[in-house]
Amino acid sequence: MSASPSKRCPQGENVALHALRALPAKAAAAMEVHLATCNECKAELHQLCPVVNNFVDWPIDDMQPSAATRLRVANRISKEAGLEIRLPTVRTHVEPDWRQVSPGIWCKVLAIDEEWRRVSMLVRLAPGVIYPAHTHACAEELHLLDGELWIDGRKLFAGEYNHAEPGTSDERVWSETGCTCLLITSPDDELR
């Protein structure tokens, strides 16, 4: 008599969504509790995390579907839903590109004000990456959009804000989870 195949944990279906941070907050909290006691799901998450963390390196623009593909999908949805779907014919706004400025650090410059020496940008850190120590040339404003970020001894969570005065320094800025933030600062900050 052969042994019956082992059953997969019923929570296993949500492990990938949890790794992608795609679960609603309540379900994510329940998954964290579950992971503390389920070695099967914990092992699966451990295998998925390096893969998910490498998504940050994917060239987003190369993954955009072609205009012909978008049109075919829109036509199919229109036919199946009985609704007319019109795609924009001209792209009115071109998004700036993400640029890797250091291993694990990407920036998307949104605006530059040469007169006031200010730059607004999105900054993305991969998990475990440390941003260089720096001194602020002018006031710096940071709004954390996702993930967690340590600025010296203070841990910021998604939705939180940090203000730094001119002349102050950040010695250790890093993210254990990876993060994305909106940063308004000076291009004249002194990196060390």
Sequence and secondary structure as in RCSB ss.txt:
>XXXX:A:sequence
MSASPSKRCPQGENVALHALRALPAKAAAAMEVHLATCNECKAELHQLCPVVNNFVDWPIDDMQPSAATRLRVAN
RISKEAGLEIRLPTVRTHVEPDWRQVSPGIWCKVLAIDEEWRRVSMLVRLAPGVIYPAHTHACAEELHLLDGELW
IDGRKLFAGEYNHAEPGTSDERVWSETGCTCLLITSPDDELR
>XXXX:A:secstr
         GGGGGHHHHHTT S HHHHHHHHHHHTT HHHHHHHHHHHHHHHHGGGS GGGGS  HHHHHHHHH
HHHHHHT      SS        EEEETTEEEEEEEEETTTTEEEEEEEE TT EE  EE SS EEEEEEEEEEE
ETTEEEETT EEEE TT EES EE SS EEEEEEE TT EE 
